[in-house]
């Protein structure tokens, strides 16, 4: 099977913001998008690498035009997507948009969005031509029961078709494949997309983060420059996760070489959320040029140990999944818990979060993770 996609795109996991987690369907508007674009610049997120602004479902008018073309919702996006894309680009950001391969979008199914025939089935070439004319740089292509309604679509077939259309469109477009891990996309999606969902949707809870993380075990061999396993968007900064849980969530996504798509209202985020999302040490692990996904190498009780090879060394992560604090010690070049060696450490290992040398002992609160990095 020939590789259809532009493999030069997404050499490291894509970074940006997506509207869905925070604004879902009916909270999405032109005002929200423009305010977010400004906040991405002013907060330092763009400078830190978050360059994709992705508008998810419900941007569309309730029906296609007489010529079959998609149009923006006239009440919430009155100046249209071409104008909005120009505003996004003027701020130095890249423009992402949402489509679905079947007859319906997910919001039509799950959010009672009162529209008809917004899916791209039978309109693939026309929809990509429209997106190209609007200057779109990133496509989230979301399955949404696309095989229903007599389409005859299959997972791989639907995404292969769209990848082929994009390849002939004359504009570089990153494609995010969203079929929730149903057909083991890590085994086939690398030919078509630059990232592929490996799980169902994330929620703003520790239980959801842990469920998604556990489903990444064994998937590391399928990821690398140009194509990434995607355990869904970030919930950092949303109600439901504590500060410690948010930091561990973010560190895990960095170790997984997962795309970092913020899902909070960044117009109103506090200083601690900005500090976390733009932390140079964690982002340095996430965006390491080697592009090798980290793996869980040990589970002992409520302690998980992660290891990721880096272009100039290694990152070791230890997560306390439990409800009680734990103590770690560092001796003879090893990380130790309850007398058991968890992992070998390089002599120059440092705490990625604090920058301090990794020596002596470490205390991990419940649900806290520590990242150590060395050459």
C-alpha positions in Angstrom: 0.0 0.0 0.0 1.6 3.3 -1.1 1.9 6.1 1.5 -0.5 8.8 0.4 0.1 11.6 2.9 2.8 14.2 2.9 5.3 12.6 5.3 7.2 15.9 5.8 4.3 17.3 7.8 4.2 16.8 11.6 7.8 15.8 12.2 7.0 16.2 15.9 3.6 15.7 17.5 1.3 18.6 16.4 0.5 21.3 19.0 -2.4 23.6 19.1 -5.9 24.2 20.5 -9.2 22.6 19.7 -12.6 24.0 20.5 -14.5 20.8 21.4 -13.6 20.0 25.0 -14.5 23.4 26.4 -17.1 24.8 24.0 -18.5 21.7 22.3 -21.3 22.6 19.9 -23.4 25.6 20.9 -20.7 27.5 22.8 -18.6 27.9 19.6 -18.6 31.2 17.9 -16.5 33.7 15.9 -15.9 35.7 19.1 -14.6 32.6 20.9 -12.2 31.8 18.0 -10.8 35.3 17.6 -10.4 35.7 21.4 -8.6 32.3 21.5 -6.3 33.3 18.6 -5.3 36.5 20.5 -4.8 34.6 23.7 -2.6 32.0 22.0 -0.3 34.8 21.0 -0.5 36.9 24.2 -0.1 34.0 26.6 3.1 32.7 24.9 1.4 29.5 23.7 2.2 30.3 20.0 5.9 31.0 20.9 6.0 27.7 22.8 4.9 25.8 19.7 1.1 25.7 19.8 0.4 26.8 16.3 -2.8 25.1 15.2 -6.1 26.6 16.0 -8.7 23.9 15.2 -12.4 24.7 15.0 -14.4 21.5 15.7 -17.9 20.6 14.8 -20.9 23.0 14.7 -19.1 25.7 12.6 -21.4 24.8 9.7 -24.6 26.2 8.5 -27.6 23.8 8.9 -27.5 22.8 5.3 -25.3 23.0 2.3 -25.7 25.7 -0.3 -27.6 25.1 -3.6 -24.3 24.3 -5.2 -23.6 21.7 -2.5 -20.9 23.7 -0.8 -20.5 23.9 3.0 -21.1 27.3 4.5 -20.4 28.7 8.0 -23.2 29.1 10.5 -24.5 32.6 9.8 -25.4 33.5 13.3 -22.2 32.3 15.1 -19.8 32.9 12.2 -21.3 35.8 10.3 -18.1 36.8 8.4 -17.4 33.4 7.1 -14.6 30.9 7.3 -12.3 32.5 4.6 -12.3 35.7 6.6 -11.8 33.9 9.9 -8.9 31.9 8.4 -7.2 35.1 7.3 -7.5 36.4 10.9 -6.0 33.2 12.3 -3.1 33.4 9.8 -2.5 37.1 10.4 -1.7 36.1 14.0 0.9 33.6 12.9 -1.3 30.6 13.6 -2.4 27.7 11.4 -6.1 27.1 10.6 -7.8 23.8 11.4 -11.3 22.7 10.6 -13.6 19.7 11.1 -15.3 17.3 8.6 -16.9 13.9 8.8 -16.8 11.1 6.2 -20.5 10.0 6.4 -23.8 11.8 6.0 -23.8 13.3 9.5 -21.4 15.0 11.8 -21.0 13.9 15.5 -22.9 16.9 16.7 -25.9 16.0 14.5 -25.9 12.6 16.3 -25.0 13.4 19.9 -25.8 17.1 20.3 -29.0 17.4 18.3 -27.5 19.9 15.9 -30.5 20.4 13.6 -28.7 20.1 10.3 -28.9 17.8 7.3 -26.3 16.2 5.0 -23.3 18.0 6.5 -21.0 14.9 6.2 -18.6 14.7 3.3 -20.0 11.5 1.8 -20.2 12.2 -2.0 -18.7 15.7 -1.5 -15.1 14.8 -0.6 -13.5 16.6 -3.5 -15.8 19.6 -3.2 -15.3 19.9 0.5 -11.5 19.8 0.2 -11.6 22.4 -2.6 -13.7 24.6 -0.3 -11.2 24.1 2.6 -8.3 24.9 0.4 -10.0 28.1 -0.8 -10.3 29.1 2.9 -6.7 28.5 3.6 -7.2 25.4 5.9 -3.9 23.8 7.1 -5.3 21.0 9.3 -8.3 18.7 9.0 -9.9 16.7 11.8 -11.8 14.0 10.0 -14.2 12.4 12.5 -15.9 9.0 11.8 -19.3 9.7 13.5 -21.0 6.5 12.4 -20.1 7.1 8.8 -21.0 3.6 7.7 -24.7 4.2 8.4 -27.3 5.6 6.0 -26.3 3.3 3.2 -22.8 4.7 2.6 -21.0 1.4 2.6 -18.0 3.1 4.1 -15.2 1.3 5.9 -12.8 2.8 8.4 -9.7 2.5 6.3 -11.5 3.1 3.0 -13.0 6.4 4.1 -9.8 7.8 5.4 -7.8 6.5 2.4 -10.2 8.3 0.1 -9.9 11.6 1.9 -6.1 11.3 2.1 -6.0 10.8 -1.7 -8.2 13.9 -2.2 -5.9 15.9 0.1 -2.8 14.7 -1.7 -4.2 16.1 -5.0 -5.4 19.4 -3.5 -2.2 21.4 -3.9 -2.1 22.5 -0.3 -0.2 20.9 2.6 -2.9 19.8 5.1 -2.3 17.8 8.3 -4.9 15.1 8.6 -6.1 14.0 12.1 -7.9 10.7 11.8 -10.6 10.2 14.5 -12.2 6.8 14.6 -11.6 6.2 18.4 -9.3 3.2 18.0 -12.2 1.0 16.8 -10.2 -0.7 14.0 -6.7 -0.5 15.4 -5.8 2.5 13.2 -2.2 2.4 14.4 -1.8 -0.6 12.0 -3.0 1.2 8.9 -3.5 5.0 9.4 0.1 5.9 9.1 -0.3 5.7 5.3 -3.0 8.3 5.3 -2.9 10.6 8.4 -0.5 12.4 10.6 -2.2 11.4 13.8 -4.9 8.9 14.7 -7.1 8.5 17.7 -6.4 5.4 19.7 -9.2 5.8 22.2 -12.7 7.2 22.8 -13.2 10.7 23.9 -11.4 12.1 26.9 -13.2 13.6 29.9 -12.0 16.0 32.5 -11.5 13.4 35.2 -8.5 11.4 36.5 -10.3 8.2 35.8 -10.7 9.2 32.1 -7.0 10.1 31.8 -5.9 6.8 33.3 -8.2 4.8 31.1 -6.8 6.4 28.0 -3.2 6.1 29.2 -3.6 2.4 29.8 -4.9 1.9 26.3 -1.5 3.2 24.9 0.4 0.2 26.2 2.1 -1.6 23.3 1.4 1.1 20.7 4.9 2.8 20.7 6.3 0.9 17.7 3.6 2.4 15.4 4.4 6.1 16.1 7.2 8.3 14.8 8.0 11.5 12.8 5.1 12.2 10.5 2.5 10.0 12.3 1.4 9.9 15.9 -0.8 7.9 18.2 -3.4 10.2 19.6 -5.0 9.5 23.0 -7.2 12.6 22.5 -7.0 16.3 23.4 -5.8 17.8 26.6 -8.1 18.6 29.6 -5.4 20.7 31.3 -7.1 23.8 32.7 -10.6 22.4 32.7 -12.7 21.8 35.8 -12.5 18.2 37.0 -8.7 17.9 37.3 -6.6 19.2 40.2 -3.4 21.0 39.6 -1.4 17.8 40.4 -3.6 15.7 38.1 -3.3 18.2 35.3 0.5 18.2 35.5 0.6 14.4 35.5 -1.8 14.3 32.5 0.5 16.7 30.6 3.6 14.8 31.5 2.1 11.5 30.3 1.1 13.0 27.0 4.7 14.3 26.6 6.1 10.8 27.3 3.6 9.3 24.9 4.7 11.7 22.1 1.0 12.5 21.8 -0.3 15.5 19.9 -0.8 18.4 22.4 -4.1 20.0 21.6 -5.2 22.2 24.4 -8.9 22.0 25.2 -9.4 24.7 27.8 -10.7 28.3 27.5 -7.3 29.9 27.1 -8.8 33.3 27.1 -9.3 32.9 30.9 -6.7 30.5 32.1 -4.7 31.3 35.2 -1.0 31.7 35.5 -0.4 28.1 36.7 -2.1 26.7 33.6 0.0 28.9 31.3 3.1 27.8 33.2 2.2 24.1 32.7 1.2 24.3 29.1 4.3 26.3 28.1 6.8 24.5 30.4 10.0 24.3 28.3 11.2 21.1 30.0 8.0 19.1 29.4 7.7 20.4 25.9 11.3 19.5 25.3 10.4 15.9 26.0 7.2 16.1 24.0 8.8 17.6 20.9 12.1 15.6 21.0 13.4 15.3 17.4 14.0 11.5 17.7 10.2 11.1 17.7 10.2 7.9 19.7 7.1 7.3 21.8 7.7 6.4 25.5 6.6 3.1 27.0 5.5 1.9 30.4 8.3 -0.4 31.4 7.1 -1.4 34.9 4.0 -1.5 37.1 4.5 -2.3 40.7 1.5 -1.8 43.0 0.2 1.7 42.4 3.5 2.9 40.8 4.0 3.1 37.0 7.4 3.6 35.5 7.8 5.1 32.0 10.8 5.4 29.8 11.3 7.4 26.6 14.4 7.5 24.5 15.4 11.0 23.4 17.8 12.3 20.8 20.3 13.2 23.5 19.5 10.8 26.3 16.5 9.4 28.1 13.5 10.5 30.1 12.2 8.4 33.0 8.8 9.1 34.5 7.3 7.7 37.7 3.6 8.0 38.4 1.9 7.5 41.7 -1.5 6.3 40.6 -2.6 5.7 44.2 -4.3 7.6 46.9 -1.4 7.7 49.3 2.0 9.5 49.1 5.1 7.4 48.2 8.8 7.9 48.7 11.5 7.3 46.1 15.2 7.3 46.6 18.1 7.7 44.2 21.2 5.6 44.9 24.0 4.0 42.9 22.5 5.3 39.6 19.1 3.8 40.2 15.6 5.0 41.2 14.3 2.9 44.1 10.9 2.4 45.8 10.4 0.1 48.8 13.8 -1.4 48.2 13.0 -2.3 44.6 14.9 -0.8 41.7 12.4 0.9 39.3 14.8 2.1 36.6 18.5 3.0 36.0 19.2 6.7 35.9 22.0 8.6 34.1 24.4 10.4 36.4 23.3 13.8 35.2 19.6 13.2 35.6 17.5 16.3 36.5 13.9 16.8 37.5 12.2 18.2 34.3 9.7 20.2 36.3 12.0 21.9 38.7 15.4 21.7 36.9 17.0 20.4 40.1 19.5 17.5 40.1 18.0 14.1 40.8 19.6 13.2 44.1 18.7 11.8 47.5 14.9 11.3 47.8 11.7 12.3 46.2 8.2 12.4 47.6 5.2 11.9 45.3 1.8 13.0 46.4 -1.3 11.0 45.3 -1.6 11.0 41.4 1.6 12.9 41.1 4.2 12.2 38.4 7.9 13.1 38.3 9.9 13.3 35.1 13.7 12.8 35.2 15.9 13.5 32.2 19.6 12.9 31.5 22.1 12.0 28.8 
